[in-house]
Amino acid sequence: MPSAKILEQKQQLVAELAEKMKNAKSGVIVDYCGITVDKDTALRAELRKAGVDYTVIKNTYIKKAADIAGISGFEPYLEGMTAFAFSNEDPLAPAKVLCKFAEANETFKVKVGMMDGAVIEASEVEALAKIPSKEVLIGKVLGSIQGPLYGLAYALQAIIDKSGEAPAEAPAEEAAAE
């Protein structure tokens, strides 16, 4: 039987994990079995750079924390070696980093994900990872707006060129000519 001190530490760990789950925009649970220390260190550095919190944690702690946080659906995936990554800022960051790493390492598997307090399948996590970044999406929107404007400008210039009229001179140029 564990001592009261150890039991209290475990309860505090579960409570902290539950709080992190409640506040997280997204999370991903992975099976990290079979990766080397070097690869794990590189993965953790990449996750830190993306603002993702990554923790290797016992399955029973995740289950208890999920119950406290009011999230159900993790139970079937909590077997084997488990790590939990979550982000409070960018909801796509854990999925992007972990799916990219899983593609390069066949023993590393995405088990399940979490988005806004709801459990999502591994296939949905992979779909999230394929969404372009915010900057790329903004660039695409601006490009789609810019294209028709360029077309209009070229059409107007073609009309001016076809009519053979010279563009009107600016008043400053007329004053300088006199």
N, C-alpha and C positions, 0 to 999 in steps of 0.2 A: 504494500500500500504506500503510495507516495506521501511524502511529508506535506504538511500544510503550506509550507513555503513554496515548494515545487508546484503544487496544485494551484496556488495563487498566481505564480508566474505563467503557467499554462493558460489560466483563465484570462489573464491580462493580455497575453499574446493573441488569443482568440478574439477578445473584445477589440483590440487594435485592428486585426484583420477584418473584422466585421465592419468597423468604421471606414476602413479603406475601401471596402466593397461598396458601401453605401455612397461614398463620395466619388467613386471612379466613374468616368464617362464610358470606359470600356475596359475589358480585361480578356486575357487569353490564358488557358491552362494547357500546358504542354507536357509531353513525356520526354524528358531530357536524357534518357538512358543511352549510353554508348558514345557520348561526346567526350573528347579529351579536355584536360584542364586548359590547354591553350585556346581551344575553340570556345570553351565556356567563358574564359576571360575576355576574349574578343567579343563574344555575344553580349556580355554584361556592359562592356564599354560602349558598344553600339546602342544598347537600350538606354544607358545613362544619357548619351548624347541626344537621344530622341525624347528625353524627359519621361521615361517609362521606369516604374518601380518593378523589380524582378526579384522574386523570393522563392527559394526551394522550401517547401513546407509540407508537413504531414497531411495526408488525405483527411484524417479525422478532424484536424483543425479547420481545414477548408469547409468541410461539411457542417461543423458546428457554427462557424462564422457565417456561412450562407444562411443557415436557419435563423440566426440572430438578425441578419440583414434583410430577411424576408425574400431571399432568392432561392427558388427551387429548380431542380433539374440537373444539378451537378453530380448527383449520386452515381449514375451509371458510368461516369468517366473517372471516378476517383479510385483508380487502381494503379499499382506500379509506382514508378518514380515520377513525382509530380512537381512542377514549378508553376508559379502563378505570376503573370506580368499584368500590370494595369497602369492606366494613365488617367490623370485628372485633368489634363489639358487637351491633348490631341486624341480624339477617339480612334483614329486610324493607325497611330504610331505602333502600338503593340502588334497589331495584325501584320503591318508592313514588315517590320523588322523580323519577327518570328517566322513568318511564312517564307521570307527570303532566305533565312538561315536554314529552315527545314528543307528547302529545295536543294541546298548545297550539302546537306547532311541527312542521308537516308534513315539513320537511326533516330533522329530527332523528329517527333511527331506533334502536330497540333491536335489536341483532344477535343476542346470545346472553347467557346468564347462567351463573353458577356457584354451586352450593350445596353446602357441605361437601365440596369437592373434586371434585364431579361436574358435568359440563356439562349445562345445561338449555336447552331451546329458548326462543325469544322469547315464544311463547304461554304458557309456564309462568311466565316472568318477569312477564308481564302478570297472570296469575292470582294470583301472590304479591302484586302491588301492590294487588289488590282485597281482600285479607284485612284486616279491621279491626284497629286497634291493640290492644295488650295491655289498655289501660285500658277500651276499649269492650267487649272480650270479657269482662273481669272484671265489668263492669257488667251485661252480659246474663246471666251466670251468677247473680249476686246477685239480679237481678230475677226470674229464673225460680225461685229458691229462695223469695224473698219473697212472690210471688204466692199460692202455696198456703197459706202461713202466715196471710196476711190473710184468705183465704177461710175458714179454720178459725176464726179469731177472730170474723168476722162471723156464722158459723153458730152458734157457741156463744152469742154475744150474742143472736141471734134466739131461741134456745131459752129463754134466761133471760127475755127480754121476753115470750115467748108464755106461759110458765108464770105470769107475773104476780107473781113474787116480787121483792121489793126486794133489792138487793144487801146483803150483811151489812155492818154498820157496823164500822169499825175500832175497836179498843180505845181508842185515843187520843181518838177522838171521844166515846166513852161516858164517859170520865173527865172530859172537858171539860164535858159536859152536866150532870154531877152537881154 
